[in-house]
Amino acid sequence: MSDGQNYAQEFGIISIPAAAIFAAVYVPLLVWFIRQSYKLRTSVFFSLSLFCAIRIAAFVIRAILAGSNKAGQNVGLLAGDQILFSVGFFGLLYSAYTLVLDRETMSDTPPSRGIISQIMRNRRLYRMALFIAIGLGTSGLSLVEGTNSGDTSIGNSLHMASTIMFLVLVALLAYQTFILARLELKGGGYKQSTRTFAAKYGMYILLLISVLLLIREAFATATMNDLSKQNNEHFWYPLVALPEVLAVLLYTTPGLIPSRAEMQAARRPKVILPNFSTSKVAITTGDAP
C-alpha cells in the first residue's frame, strides 16, 4: 500500500551507508558463530547465530528503506523491519542469560540463595517472559504503523509495556551477573579445561556485556514516549545498534563460551574418593618383627 508518503524517512530511517556497514559487520560474525555452533554444540552459539542472521536481514531492509523512495512508502516493509529488530533482540539477551547461568554451573562457588537469583535460574520462566515481551512489542509496532488512530494508541501502549519488560529482564540479568562476579571474587573459581584469558577474566566480559545491554534498554525506555527521537539515527546508531554489535563482538573472546562437553562434565555428580595418604598401613612379611 502506498499513498506517496515516505514513512521510512518520517520514522527516521535515512542513512544507507550506516545500515550497509552494520549489515556487513554481522556477516563474518554470522559465519563464525555458525562454525562454532557445529564445533561446540552449545545453545549460546545457536542463539547468537540466529541474532546475527536477523540483524543482517533487518539492516539490509533498512538500507533499502533509506535508499528507495518507493520502499519507504511501503508501511508493511517498514513494520516488518521494526519487528525484525524487536524479535532479534531475543537471541542476544537470551545468549547473555544462558552464558551467565552456564558459568555459574561451572564455578566452584556455591550459588546465591537470594530470591531473585533463584527466580533467575528458572530458564523456562525467563524464556516465557522474553516471549511475552516480544509478543507485546511486535503487536504494538504493527498497530503503530497502521493508519487507524485508535489502533496507534493501543500500539503505543503495547510498545511501552514491551520496552519496560525488556528493561526489567536486562536489569535482572545485570544483577545476576554482578552477584556471580562477587561470589567468584570471594573464592572458588571458574572450572574450564583450558586456562584461557576468558576463563580468568570472563566475568568482567559478561559484566561489560550487561552494561552494553543496559545502555541499549535505558535509551529505549527513556524515549519510548517519543518514537521520533528514539528512531533518530543520531541517537539510534550509537545507543542501540553500536552497543549490540559490541556485545556480539565480545562473545568471540576465545574460551568465553564453554563447550557442551565441558558443561556436561560440570553437571556430573562429584565422586569423593577416600584419602589414604595419611593412613598408616603396615605390611609385614615373613619373620619381620
Backbone hydrogen bonds in HBPLUS format (Angstrom, degrees):
<---DONOR---> <-ACCEPTOR-->    atom                        ^
c    i                          cat <-CA-CA->   ^        H-A-AA   ^      H-
h    n   atom  resd res      DA  || num        DHA   H-A  angle D-A-AA Bond
n    s   type  num  typ     dist DA aas  dist angle  dist       angle   num
A0010-GLU N   A0006-ASN O   3.33 MM   4  6.59 161.7  2.36 144.0 149.1     1
A0007-TYR N   A0072-GLY O   2.84 MM  65  5.61 119.3  2.21 134.2 137.7     2
A0011-PHE N   A0007-TYR O   2.84 MM   4  5.98 138.9  2.01 142.8 154.4     3
A0008-ALA N   A0072-GLY O   3.15 MM  64  4.68 156.2  2.21 125.4 132.2     4
A0013-ILE N   A0008-ALA O   2.87 MM   5  5.26 161.3  1.90 153.1 146.9     5
A0012-GLY N   A0009-GLN O   3.02 MM   3  5.05 148.4  2.12  99.0 108.9     6
A0020-ALA N   A0016-ILE O   2.94 MM   4  6.11 161.6  1.97 158.3 164.3     7
A0021-ILE N   A0017-PRO O   2.82 MM   4  5.98 158.3  1.87 154.7 159.9     8
A0022-PHE N   A0018-ALA O   3.14 MM   4  6.36 166.1  2.16 150.8 153.7     9
A0023-ALA N   A0019-ALA O   3.02 MM   4  6.19 155.9  2.08 145.2 152.4    10
A0024-ALA N   A0020-ALA O   2.94 MM   4  6.14 155.3  2.00 146.0 152.6    11
A0025-VAL N   A0021-ILE O   2.93 MM   4  6.19 150.1  2.02 148.2 156.5    12
A0026-TYR N   A0022-PHE O   3.18 MM   4  6.37 151.2  2.27 145.1 151.1    13
A0027-VAL N   A0024-ALA O   3.29 MM   3  5.36 141.1  2.45  97.5 107.9    14
A0030-LEU N   A0026-TYR O   2.84 MM   4  6.00 151.2  1.93 149.8 156.8    15
A0031-VAL N   A0027-VAL O   3.11 MM   4  6.46 161.5  2.15 154.0 158.3    16
A0032-TRP N   A0028-PRO O   2.95 MM   4  6.13 160.8  1.99 147.0 152.2    17
A0033-PHE N   A0029-LEU O   2.92 MM   4  6.11 163.2  1.95 151.4 155.7    18
A0034-ILE N   A0030-LEU O   2.93 MM   4  6.09 157.2  1.99 151.4 157.7    19
A0035-ARG N   A0031-VAL O   3.04 MM   4  6.22 158.8  2.09 145.8 151.6    20
A0036-GLN N   A0032-TRP O   2.94 MM   4  6.22 159.1  1.98 148.3 154.1    21
A0037-SER N   A0033-PHE O   2.80 MM   4  5.95 141.7  1.95 140.3 151.3    22
A0038-TYR N   A0034-ILE O   3.21 MM   4  6.52 155.6  2.27 150.8 154.1    23
A0039-LYS N   A0035-ARG O   3.03 MM   4  6.19 139.8  2.20 140.2 152.4    24
A0040-LEU N   A0036-GLN O   2.79 MM   4  5.71 175.0  1.79 152.1 153.5    25
A0041-ARG N   A0037-SER O   2.88 MM   4  4.96 134.9  2.09 121.3 133.4    26
A0260-ARG N   A0040-LEU O   3.17 MM 220  6.06 160.9  2.20 154.3 157.1    27
A0046-PHE N   A0042-THR O   3.37 MM   4  6.74 154.9  2.44 144.5 151.6    28
A0047-SER N   A0043-SER O   2.91 MM   4  6.12 162.1  1.94 152.0 156.1    29
A0048-LEU N   A0044-VAL O   2.97 MM   4  6.20 158.0  2.02 147.9 154.2    30
A0049-SER N   A0045-PHE O   2.90 MM   4  6.02 148.7  2.00 141.8 150.3    31
A0050-LEU N   A0046-PHE O   3.01 MM   4  6.29 158.3  2.06 148.4 153.7    32
A0051-PHE N   A0047-SER O   2.93 MM   4  6.19 156.5  1.99 146.0 152.9    33
A0052-CYS N   A0048-LEU O   2.95 MM   4  6.15 165.1  1.98 149.0 152.0    34
A0053-ALA N   A0049-SER O   3.01 MM   4  6.20 160.2  2.05 149.0 154.5    35
A0054-ILE N   A0050-LEU O   3.02 MM   4  6.22 161.3  2.05 151.6 156.3    36
A0055-ARG N   A0051-PHE O   2.89 MM   4  6.12 155.6  1.95 150.3 157.8    37
A0056-ILE N   A0052-CYS O   2.92 MM   4  6.13 155.7  1.98 149.5 155.4    38
A0057-ALA N   A0053-ALA O   3.17 MM   4  6.43 166.2  2.19 147.2 150.2    39
A0058-ALA N   A0054-ILE O   2.89 MM   4  6.08 159.7  1.93 149.0 155.2    40
A0059-PHE N   A0055-ARG O   2.88 MM   4  6.02 164.4  1.91 152.9 156.2    41
A0060-VAL N   A0056-ILE O   2.96 MM   4  6.10 152.9  2.04 148.8 156.5    42
A0061-ILE N   A0057-ALA O   3.02 MM   4  6.23 164.2  2.05 149.2 153.3    43
A0062-ARG N   A0058-ALA O   2.89 MM   4  6.07 149.8  1.98 140.2 149.8    44
A0063-ALA N   A0059-PHE O   2.89 MM   4  6.09 150.5  1.98 142.4 149.1    45
A0064-ILE N   A0060-VAL O   3.02 MM   4  6.34 153.7  2.09 146.7 154.0    46
A0065-LEU N   A0061-ILE O   2.84 MM   4  6.11 159.0  1.88 152.9 158.7    47
A0066-ALA N   A0062-ARG O   2.96 MM   4  6.17 150.2  2.05 143.7 151.6    48
A0067-GLY N   A0063-ALA O   2.93 MM   4  6.06 142.3  2.08 141.3 151.5    49
A0068-SER N   A0064-ILE O   2.90 MM   4  5.76 140.7  2.05 151.8 157.8    50
A0072-GLY N   A0068-SER O   2.90 MM   4  6.11 153.5  1.97 146.2 154.2    51
A0073-GLN N   A0069-ASN O   3.17 MM   4  6.40 124.3  2.50 134.8 147.2    52
A0073-GLN N   A0070-LYS O   3.19 MM   3  5.26 142.6  2.34  96.6 107.1    53
A0074-ASN N   A0071-ALA O   3.00 MM   3  5.26 158.5  2.04 109.3 116.3    54
A0078-LEU N   A0074-ASN O   3.20 MM   4  6.48 158.6  2.25 148.5 154.3    55
A0079-ALA N   A0075-VAL O   2.89 MM   4  6.13 163.1  1.92 154.2 158.9    56
A0080-GLY N   A0076-GLY O   2.89 MM   4  6.04 156.0  1.94 144.6 151.6    57
A0081-ASP N   A0077-LEU O   3.01 MM   4  6.22 152.2  2.09 143.5 150.4    58
A0082-GLN N   A0078-LEU O   3.09 MM   4  6.39 161.9  2.12 151.9 156.0    59
A0083-ILE N   A0079-ALA O   2.92 MM   4  6.13 153.3  1.99 149.2 157.0    60
A0084-LEU N   A0080-GLY O   2.97 MM   4  6.17 152.3  2.05 144.7 151.8    61
A0085-PHE N   A0081-ASP O   3.14 MM   4  6.48 154.0  2.22 147.0 153.1    62
A0086-SER N   A0082-GLN O   3.07 MM   4  6.33 150.7  2.16 142.0 150.0    63
A0087-VAL N   A0083-ILE O   2.81 MM   4  6.02 170.9  1.82 159.6 161.3    64
A0088-GLY N   A0084-LEU O   2.87 MM   4  5.81 160.2  1.91 146.2 152.4    65
A0090-PHE N   A0087-VAL O   3.06 MM   3  5.74 152.7  2.14 117.8 125.0    66
A0091-GLY N   A0088-GLY O   3.11 MM   3  5.79 129.3  2.37 116.5 125.2    67
A0093-LEU N   A0089-PHE O   3.01 MM   4  6.17 175.7  2.01 163.1 163.9    68
A0094-TYR N   A0090-PHE O   2.87 MM   4  5.88 163.9  1.89 154.5 159.9    69
A0095-SER N   A0091-GLY O   3.07 MM   4  5.98 143.0  2.21 132.6 142.0    70
A0096-ALA N   A0092-LEU O   3.21 MM   4  6.48 158.2  2.26 145.3 149.8    71
A0097-TYR N   A0093-LEU O   3.03 MM   4  6.27 160.8  2.06 148.1 153.7    72
A0098-THR N   A0094-TYR O   2.89 MM   4  5.99 165.4  1.91 147.3 151.1    73
A0099-LEU N   A0095-SER O   2.98 MM   4  6.10 160.5  2.02 148.3 153.6    74
A0100-VAL N   A0096-ALA O   3.10 MM   4  6.28 155.9  2.16 147.5 153.2    75
A0101-LEU N   A0097-TYR O   3.20 MM   4  6.50 163.9  2.23 151.4 155.0    76
A0102-ASP N   A0098-THR O   2.86 MM   4  6.07 156.1  1.92 149.9 157.5    77
A0103-ARG N   A0099-LEU O   2.89 MM   4  6.04 157.6  1.94 146.9 152.7    78
A0104-GLU N   A0100-VAL O   3.03 MM   4  6.26 149.5  2.12 142.4 150.9    79
A0105-THR N   A0101-LEU O   2.99 MM   4  6.28 150.0  2.08 145.3 153.0    80
A0106-MET N   A0102-ASP O   3.08 MM   4  6.38 146.0  2.20 144.8 153.6    81
A0107-SER N   A0104-GLU O   3.25 MM   3  5.14 163.0  2.28 103.6 106.5    82
A0191-LYS N   A0106-MET O   2.77 MM  85  5.46 170.7  1.78 160.6 161.9    83
A0108-ASP N   A0189-GLY O   2.69 MM  81  5.22 155.1  1.75 150.4 159.2    84
A0118-GLN N   A0114-GLY O   2.97 MM   4  6.23 156.1  2.02 154.8 161.8    85
A0119-ILE N   A0115-ILE O   3.04 MM   4  6.24 154.4  2.10 144.7 151.3    86
A0120-MET N   A0116-ILE O   2.88 MM   4  6.09 155.0  1.94 148.0 155.6    87
A0121-ARG N   A0117-SER O   3.15 MM   4  6.38 131.0  2.40 138.8 149.8    88
A0122-ASN N   A0119-ILE O   3.06 MM   3  5.54 161.9  2.09 114.0 119.8    89
A0126-TYR N   A0122-ASN O   3.12 MM   4  6.46 158.9  2.17 153.0 159.0    90
A0127-ARG N   A0123-ARG O   2.91 MM   4  6.09 162.3  1.94 152.2 157.0    91
A0128-MET N   A0124-ARG O   2.96 MM   4  6.12 156.6  2.02 144.8 151.5    92
A0129-ALA N   A0125-LEU O   3.01 MM   4  6.26 157.4  2.06 147.2 152.7    93
A0130-LEU N   A0126-TYR O   2.99 MM   4  6.26 152.2  2.07 145.4 153.2    94
A0131-PHE N   A0127-ARG O   2.90 MM   4  6.22 159.6  1.94 154.3 159.3    95
A0132-ILE N   A0128-MET O   2.96 MM   4  6.22 156.1  2.01 149.6 156.1    96
A0133-ALA N   A0129-ALA O   2.98 MM   4  6.20 160.0  2.02 146.6 152.0    97
A0134-ILE N   A0130-LEU O   2.90 MM   4  6.17 157.5  1.95 151.0 157.4    98
A0135-GLY N   A0131-PHE O   2.82 MM   4  6.00 161.0  1.86 148.2 153.9    99
A0136-LEU N   A0132-ILE O   2.91 MM   4  6.15 162.2  1.94 153.4 157.5   100
A0137-GLY N   A0133-ALA O   2.95 MM   4  6.08 157.3  2.00 142.7 149.7   101
A0138-THR N   A0134-ILE O   2.84 MM   4  6.02 169.5  1.86 161.0 162.4   102
A0139-SER N   A0135-GLY O   3.08 MM   4  6.07 161.0  2.11 143.0 148.9   103
A0140-GLY N   A0136-LEU O   2.88 MM   4  5.94 156.4  1.94 143.6 151.0   104
A0141-LEU N   A0137-GLY O   2.92 MM   4  6.09 162.3  1.95 150.2 154.6   105
A0142-SER N   A0138-THR O   3.03 MM   4  6.14 155.2  2.10 143.6 150.2   106
A0143-LEU N   A0139-SER O   3.12 MM   4  6.37 152.8  2.19 145.8 152.4   107
A0144-VAL N   A0140-GLY O   2.86 MM   4  6.08 154.2  1.93 150.2 158.3   108
A0145-GLU N   A0141-LEU O   3.11 MM   4  6.22 153.0  2.19 145.2 150.3   109
A0146-GLY N   A0143-LEU O   3.06 MM   3  5.11 152.6  2.13 101.1 109.7   110
A0152-THR N   A0148-ASN O   2.96 MM   4  6.25 149.6  2.05 148.8 158.3   111
A0153-SER N   A0149-SER O   3.13 MM   4  6.36 150.7  2.22 142.0 148.0   112
A0154-ILE N   A0150-GLY O   3.22 MM   4  6.55 160.5  2.26 147.4 151.9   113
A0155-GLY N   A0151-ASP O   2.76 MM   4  5.93 158.0  1.81 149.4 156.8   114
A0156-ASN N   A0152-THR O   2.90 MM   4  6.12 152.7  1.98 146.8 152.8   115
A0157-SER N   A0153-SER O   3.19 MM   4  6.47 153.9  2.26 142.4 148.9   116
A0158-LEU N   A0154-ILE O   2.94 MM   4  6.28 159.0  1.98 154.4 160.0   117
A0159-HIS N   A0155-GLY O   2.86 MM   4  6.04 157.4  1.91 148.5 155.3   118
A0160-MET N   A0156-ASN O   2.91 MM   4  6.11 155.0  1.97 145.8 152.2   119
A0161-ALA N   A0157-SER O   2.99 MM   4  6.24 158.5  2.03 146.8 152.6   120
A0162-SER N   A0158-LEU O   2.94 MM   4  6.16 159.0  1.98 149.8 155.3   121
A0163-THR N   A0159-HIS O   2.94 MM   4  6.15 159.5  1.98 148.1 153.7   122
A0164-ILE N   A0160-MET O   2.98 MM   4  6.19 161.4  2.01 152.1 156.4   123
A0165-MET N   A0161-ALA O   3.02 MM   4  6.20 155.9  2.07 145.4 152.3   124
A0166-PHE N   A0162-SER O   2.96 MM   4  6.23 160.9  1.99 152.8 157.5   125
A0167-LEU N   A0163-THR O   2.99 MM   4  6.24 154.6  2.06 145.3 152.5   126
A0168-VAL N   A0164-ILE O   2.98 MM   4  6.25 158.9  2.03 149.9 155.0   127
A0169-LEU N   A0165-MET O   2.95 MM   4  6.20 161.0  1.98 152.1 157.3   128
A0170-VAL N   A0166-PHE O   2.90 MM   4  6.09 156.2  1.96 149.9 156.1   129
A0171-ALA N   A0167-LEU O   2.85 MM   4  6.02 157.8  1.90 148.1 154.9   130
A0172-LEU N   A0168-VAL O   2.89 MM   4  6.10 154.8  1.95 148.8 155.4   131
A0173-LEU N   A0169-LEU O   3.03 MM   4  6.22 150.9  2.12 138.1 146.1   132
A0174-ALA N   A0170-VAL O   2.89 MM   4  6.20 159.3  1.94 151.1 156.5   133
A0175-TYR N   A0171-ALA O   2.91 MM   4  6.15 153.4  1.99 144.9 152.5   134
A0176-GLN N   A0172-LEU O   2.93 MM   4  6.17 163.3  1.95 150.6 154.2   135
A0177-THR N   A0173-LEU O   2.90 MM   4  6.10 155.7  1.96 150.7 157.8   136
A0178-PHE N   A0174-ALA O   2.94 MM   4  6.14 155.7  2.00 145.7 152.0   137
A0179-ILE N   A0175-TYR O   2.92 MM   4  6.21 159.3  1.97 152.3 157.9   138
A0180-LEU N   A0176-GLN O   3.00 MM   4  6.18 162.1  2.04 147.2 151.6   139
A0181-ALA N   A0177-THR O   2.94 MM   4  6.13 155.3  2.01 145.7 152.9   140
A0182-ARG N   A0178-PHE O   2.93 MM   4  6.16 157.3  1.98 150.3 156.1   141
A0183-LEU N   A0179-ILE O   3.01 MM   4  6.27 155.3  2.07 147.8 154.4   142
A0184-GLU N   A0180-LEU O   2.95 MM   4  6.17 157.0  2.00 149.5 155.5   143
A0185-LEU N   A0181-ALA O   3.01 MM   4  6.21 149.7  2.11 145.3 153.3   144
A0186-LYS N   A0182-ARG O   3.14 MM   4  6.35 136.7  2.34 138.6 149.3   145
A0187-GLY N   A0183-LEU O   3.34 MM   4  6.66 142.4  2.49 142.7 150.8   146
A0196-THR N   A0194-THR O   3.08 MM   2  5.73 125.7  2.39 106.0  90.8   147
A0199-ALA N   A0196-THR O   3.14 MM   3  5.08 124.7  2.46  92.1 106.3   148
A0200-LYS N   A0197-PHE O   3.20 MM   3  5.48 130.7  2.46 100.5 112.2   149
A0201-TYR N   A0197-PHE O   2.82 MM   4  5.95 166.2  1.84 157.5 162.4   150
A0202-GLY N   A0198-ALA O   2.65 MM   4  4.16 122.9  1.97 125.3 126.1   151
A0204-TYR N   A0201-TYR O   3.06 MM   3  5.59 131.3  2.31 111.4 122.6   152
A0205-ILE N   A0201-TYR O   3.38 MM   4  6.81 149.4  2.48 144.2 152.8   153
A0205-ILE N   A0202-GLY O   3.07 MM   3  4.97 117.7  2.47  91.8 107.5   154
A0206-LEU N   A0202-GLY O   2.92 MM   4  6.27 154.7  1.98 152.0 158.6   155
A0207-LEU N   A0203-MET O   2.97 MM   4  6.23 150.0  2.07 141.3 149.6   156
A0208-LEU N   A0204-TYR O   2.98 MM   4  6.23 152.4  2.06 142.1 149.2   157
A0209-ILE N   A0205-ILE O   2.93 MM   4  6.24 153.9  2.00 147.9 155.1   158
A0210-SER N   A0206-LEU O   2.99 MM   4  6.23 156.2  2.05 145.4 151.4   159
A0211-VAL N   A0207-LEU O   2.98 MM   4  6.30 151.4  2.06 145.3 153.1   160
A0212-LEU N   A0208-LEU O   2.98 MM   4  6.26 158.2  2.02 151.0 156.5   161
A0213-LEU N   A0209-ILE O   3.00 MM   4  6.29 156.9  2.06 150.2 156.3   162
A0214-LEU N   A0210-SER O   2.90 MM   4  6.11 148.3  2.00 143.6 153.0   163
A0215-ILE N   A0211-VAL O   2.92 MM   4  6.21 151.3  2.00 149.0 156.3   164
A0216-ARG N   A0212-LEU O   3.13 MM   4  6.40 160.8  2.17 145.3 149.9   165
A0217-GLU N   A0213-LEU O   3.00 MM   4  6.25 167.6  2.02 150.8 153.5   166
A0218-ALA N   A0214-LEU O   2.75 MM   4  5.76 152.5  1.82 147.8 156.0   167
A0219-PHE N   A0215-ILE O   3.12 MM   4  6.25 162.7  2.16 148.1 151.6   168
A0220-ALA N   A0216-ARG O   3.11 MM   4  6.37 160.5  2.15 144.8 150.7   169
A0221-THR N   A0217-GLU O   2.86 MM   4  5.99 154.2  1.93 146.1 152.5   170
A0222-ALA N   A0218-ALA O   2.89 MM   4  6.03 158.8  1.94 146.5 152.8   171
A0223-THR N   A0219-PHE O   3.09 MM   4  6.19 139.6  2.26 145.9 154.9   172
A0224-MET N   A0221-THR O   3.38 MM   3  5.12 172.4  2.39 102.8 104.4   173
A0226-ASP N   A0223-THR O   2.95 MM   3  5.13 158.3  1.99 109.9 116.9   174
A0229-LYS N   A0226-ASP O   3.10 MM   3  5.51 126.2  2.41 106.6 118.9   175
A0230-GLN N   A0226-ASP O   2.96 MM   4  6.24 159.3  2.00 150.8 157.7   176
A0231-ASN N   A0227-LEU O   2.94 MM   4  5.97 149.3  2.04 144.3 149.9   177
A0232-ASN N   A0229-LYS O   3.20 MM   3  5.00 159.2  2.24  98.8 105.1   178
A0235-PHE N   A0232-ASN O   2.87 MM   3  5.63 152.2  1.95 123.9 131.4   179
A0236-TRP N   A0232-ASN O   2.76 MM   4  5.78 171.5  1.77 152.6 155.5   180
A0237-TYR N   A0233-GLU O   3.39 MM   4  5.59 166.3  2.41 121.9 125.9   181
A0239-LEU N   A0235-PHE O   3.00 MM   4  5.87 149.0  2.10 152.0 160.9   182
A0240-VAL N   A0236-TRP O   2.85 MM   4  5.24 133.0  2.07 138.7 144.5   183
A0241-ALA N   A0236-TRP O   3.16 MM   5  6.58 155.5  2.22 146.0 153.2   184
A0242-LEU N   A0237-TYR O   2.76 MM   5  5.85 154.2  1.82 166.9 171.8   185
A0244-GLU N   A0240-VAL O   3.35 MM   4  6.43 155.2  2.41 143.5 150.2   186
A0245-VAL N   A0241-ALA O   3.16 MM   4  6.44 166.7  2.18 153.4 156.0   187
A0246-LEU N   A0242-LEU O   2.98 MM   4  6.12 157.8  2.03 157.2 163.7   188
A0247-ALA N   A0243-PRO O   3.01 MM   4  6.09 154.0  2.08 141.5 148.2   189
A0248-VAL N   A0244-GLU O   2.99 MM   4  6.30 158.0  2.04 151.0 157.1   190
A0249-LEU N   A0245-VAL O   2.96 MM   4  6.14 154.6  2.02 142.4 149.2   191
A0250-LEU N   A0246-LEU O   3.06 MM   4  6.33 145.3  2.18 142.9 151.6   192
A0251-TYR N   A0248-VAL O   3.07 MM   3  5.28 134.9  2.29 100.8 113.0   193
A0252-THR N   A0249-LEU O   3.07 MM   3  5.49 156.7  2.13 108.8 116.2   194
A0253-THR N   A0250-LEU O   3.16 MM   3  5.68 164.1  2.19 116.0 118.4   195
A0256-LEU N   A0253-THR O   3.09 MM   3  5.65 162.7  2.12 142.3 141.5   196
A0263-MET N   A0259-SER O   3.06 MM   4  6.38 156.0  2.12 148.5 155.2   197
A0264-GLN N   A0260-ARG O   2.89 MM   4  6.12 160.5  1.93 152.9 157.8   198
A0265-ALA N   A0261-ALA O   2.97 MM   4  6.16 154.5  2.04 144.6 151.7   199
A0266-ALA N   A0262-GLU O   2.99 MM   4  6.17 149.2  2.08 142.3 150.6   200
A0267-ARG N   A0263-MET O   3.06 MM   4  6.29 137.7  2.24 142.5 153.4   201
A0268-ARG N   A0265-ALA O   3.37 MM   3  5.38 149.8  2.47  97.1 105.4   202
A0279-SER N   A0276-PHE O   3.12 MM   3  5.13 151.6  2.20 101.7 110.5   203
A0288-ALA N   A0285-THR O   3.27 MM   3  6.04 159.8  2.31 136.3 142.4   204
